[in-house]
Amino acid sequence: MLLSRLLLPLALPFLLMEAGPAPAERPVGLSYPWLAAPGAASQSLAARFPAPAGCRRAPVVAGSWGEWLRYLPLKPAGTKARLYTGALKNRQDVVAAVLDIDVGTKDLQQCADAVIRLRAEYLFSQDPNRVHFHLTTGYDFWFSDFVAGKTFRVANEQVLPATRPAEAPTHAALARYLLPTFGYAGTLSLSRELRPTPLAAVQPGDVLIHGGAPGHAVLVVDVAENPATHQRYVLLAQSYMPAQSIHLLRNVAAPKLGAWFAVPGPAEAEFDTPEWTFGYGELGRF
């Protein structure tokens, strides 16, 4: 007993190191540029939505896209999803939580645009020079070009070079850059930009996407796994049509799981989400 008491203080640091920080604790250094401050850690996605019973959250690299999504700030529990007009989203039953991020005043930040918005905000927080997206025409639209005074115009469905006043690469400039991006990018262009990824290997930051008109995109914001059964579960976030609050989806088909969705196996062929059914092969990765 004496030996165990002597060894315990030595073992404790290793136990703490192995356990890592509690999911509710937002790691130092994560930035959510549209907010002056990221808000209370208790209102982060990780704190509000613990992993399903018997599961562990998937490991993520410090500072990565997946870690950034895991600690997204949420609006208070019970907040309703709203359209860009301020009206309520019709299907509040599919809303588990609302992200603390603006939707804008135009009908632009729809499904693929919500993915683009979050990805742009993450890249901006790391290095503004990394922000770029392809338009549906294939044109590669860089934020660094935009603030340098290079933009585009559309004539007869052709994207042509255009100029604009140069400005500093501020967050306000990012918001201005995103408006034409939302207007001329979508599920089709985003699906081409993503690398096809097996659903069984899903990671935080992957995208369920059906490119087309109509199409839809849902962002995987977190992943957990049962170490005994290897069943994986995901948290999903989306916007929809018309443009609306980016919200975490509620699993209305399996209410006991709350906001978590069991990842289907290949025999199931499809992945049902509350407002769209994706094919088993419709997962992509940045």
Secondary structure by P-SEA (a helix, b strand, c coil): caaaaaacccaaaaaaaaacccccccccccccccccccccccccccccccccccccccccccccaaaaaaacccccccbbbbccccccccccccccccccccccccccccaaaaaaaaaaaaaaacccccbbbbccccccccaaaaaacccccccccbbbbbbcbbbcccaaaaaaaaaaaaacccaaaaaaaccccccccccccccccccccccbbbbbcbbbbccccccccbbbbbcccccccccccccccccccccccccccccccccccccccccccccccc
